[in-house]
């Protein structure tokens, strides 16, 4: 990968992580773009994945300081989870993006972070011959049936009234193609900029809304991209359950609540050899390990003090 002073790369390979030890290598043909789902974190928080009890790992973590590479680019990550039609990890290199805290989420920060992601995707496409159209975020991969049901990165990218309003997956793919000197050919899996959806609305935005409501148990019937009475009813039931204004209209607040329900903040899941394991178990094992080390330190100190009194 071409070095860049603007978007520096720190090589911090997580050699203790179970994903690293599995060492499953292949030539990637796609890129998966994720975000951690917790505002205000940096790469330093996610260094905790470099332990033997963690069974998830990206190829890189991106934050406002640049890129931290955590696996070799050709190592299969444990990142997307599986869908009904397969697992994107089998052919995609993937990275997590740290979401800036509210006070740090300025237009300048958004420009830098998006630029960093664009640079990383461009270099990966150049090095592995990946087509820009094969750069997908988590929710796009889920809609293709090859990832678990998470909303990222569309729960914050493209949001109206924010620093990210102009940054979307469509723009990312288009600008990577431009960097590579290629013509970008849009696909059906274009990302959707958040807008108010109501009875009579049509298109992919409505289709995605219906798919998400169905996933949460609010039956919309077969998703058809048409905001009719059935969708109004499903939205109203969701609003009632989550304490929102019940009007059957999917505005920004309702869509944000749906995104949060699909992916609760700071509760990432892990892919393991036997399936999906909650992060809580790993955290508990880390606490047990620390307690054991502390206990050994205390015993050593007692022995030292006892020896000094003889």
HUPEDA-V926210 format. One record per residue. N is the residue number from 1. RES is the residue in one small letter. SS is DSSP state (~ for helix, > for strand, _ for the rest). Layout:
N;RES;SS / N;RES;SS
This chain:
1;x;_ / 2;x;_ / 3;x;_ / 4;x;_ / 5;x;_ / 6;x;_ / 7;x;_ / 8;x;_ / 9;x;> / 10;x;> / 11;x;> / 12;x;_ / 13;x;_ / 14;x;_ / 15;x;_ / 16;x;_ / 17;x;_ / 18;x;~ / 19;x;~ / 20;x;~ / 21;x;~ / 22;x;~ / 23;x;_ / 24;x;_ / 25;x;> / 26;x;_ / 27;x;_ / 28;x;_ / 29;x;_ / 30;x;> / 31;x;> / 32;x;> / 33;x;> / 34;x;> / 35;x;> / 36;x;> / 37;x;> / 38;x;> / 39;x;> / 40;x;_ / 41;x;_ / 42;x;_ / 43;x;~ / 44;x;~ / 45;x;~ / 46;x;~ / 47;x;~ / 48;x;~ / 49;x;~ / 50;x;_ / 51;x;_ / 52;x;_ / 53;x;_ / 54;x;_ / 55;x;_ / 56;x;_ / 57;x;> / 58;x;_ / 59;x;_ / 60;x;> / 61;x;> / 62;x;> / 63;x;> / 64;x;_ / 65;x;_ / 66;x;> / 67;x;> / 68;x;> / 69;x;> / 70;x;_ / 71;x;_ / 72;x;_ / 73;x;_ / 74;x;_ / 75;x;> / 76;x;_ / 77;x;_ / 78;x;> / 79;x;_ / 80;x;_ / 81;x;_ / 82;x;> / 83;x;> / 84;x;_ / 85;x;_ / 86;x;> / 87;x;> / 88;x;~ / 89;x;~ / 90;x;~ / 91;x;_ / 92;x;> / 93;x;> / 94;x;> / 95;x;> / 96;x;> / 97;x;> / 98;x;> / 99;x;> / 100;x;_ / 101;x;_ / 102;x;~ / 103;x;~ / 104;x;~ / 105;x;_ / 106;x;_ / 107;x;~ / 108;x;~ / 109;x;~ / 110;x;~ / 111;x;~ / 112;x;~ / 113;x;~ / 114;x;~ / 115;x;~ / 116;x;~ / 117;x;~ / 118;x;~ / 119;x;~ / 120;x;~ / 121;x;~ / 122;x;~ / 123;x;~ / 124;x;~ / 125;x;~ / 126;x;~ / 127;x;~ / 128;x;~ / 129;x;_ / 130;x;_ / 131;x;_ / 132;x;~ / 133;x;~ / 134;x;~ / 135;x;> / 136;x;> / 137;x;> / 138;x;~ / 139;x;~ / 140;x;~ / 141;x;~ / 142;x;~ / 143;x;~ / 144;x;_ / 145;x;_ / 146;x;_ / 147;x;_ / 148;x;_ / 149;x;_ / 150;x;_ / 151;x;_ / 152;x;_ / 153;x;_ / 154;x;_ / 155;x;_ / 156;x;_ / 157;x;_ / 158;x;_ / 159;x;_ / 160;x;_ / 161;x;_ / 162;x;_ / 163;x;_ / 164;x;_ / 165;x;_ / 166;x;_ / 167;x;_ / 168;x;_ / 169;x;~ / 170;x;~ / 171;x;~ / 172;x;~ / 173;x;~ / 174;x;~ / 175;x;~ / 176;x;~ / 177;x;~ / 178;x;~ / 179;x;~ / 180;x;_ / 181;x;_ / 182;x;_ / 183;x;_ / 184;x;_ / 185;x;_ / 186;x;_ / 187;x;_ / 188;x;_ / 189;x;_ / 190;x;_ / 191;x;_ / 192;x;_ / 193;x;_ / 194;x;_ / 195;x;_ / 196;x;_ / 197;x;> / 198;x;_ / 199;x;_ / 200;x;_ / 201;x;_ / 202;x;> / 203;x;_ / 204;x;~ / 205;x;~ / 206;x;~ / 207;x;~ / 208;x;~ / 209;x;~ / 210;x;~ / 211;x;~ / 212;x;~ / 213;x;~ / 214;x;~ / 215;x;~ / 216;x;_ / 217;x;_ / 218;x;_ / 219;x;_ / 220;x;_ / 221;x;_ / 222;x;_ / 223;x;_ / 224;x;_ / 225;x;_ / 226;x;> / 227;x;_ / 228;x;_ / 229;x;~ / 230;x;~ / 231;x;~ / 232;x;~ / 233;x;~ / 234;x;~ / 235;x;~ / 236;x;~ / 237;x;~ / 238;x;~ / 239;x;~ / 240;x;~ / 241;x;~ / 242;x;_ / 243;x;_ / 244;x;_ / 245;x;_ / 246;x;_ / 247;x;_ / 248;x;_ / 249;x;_ / 250;x;> / 251;x;_ / 252;x;~ / 253;x;~ / 254;x;~ / 255;x;~ / 256;x;~ / 257;x;~ / 258;x;~ / 259;x;~ / 260;x;~ / 261;x;~ / 262;x;~ / 263;x;_ / 264;x;_ / 265;x;_ / 266;x;_ / 267;x;_ / 268;x;_ / 269;x;> / 270;x;> / 271;x;> / 272;x;> / 273;x;_ / 274;x;_ / 275;x;> / 276;x;> / 277;x;> / 278;x;> / 279;x;~ / 280;x;~ / 281;x;~ / 282;x;~ / 283;x;~ / 284;x;~ / 285;x;~ / 286;x;~ / 287;x;~ / 288;x;~ / 289;x;~ / 290;x;~ / 291;x;~ / 292;x;~ / 293;x;~ / 294;x;~ / 295;x;~ / 296;x;~ / 297;x;~ / 298;x;~ / 299;x;~ / 300;x;~ / 301;x;~ / 302;x;~ / 303;x;~ / 304;x;~ / 305;x;~ / 306;x;~ / 307;x;~ / 308;x;~ / 309;x;_ / 310;x;_
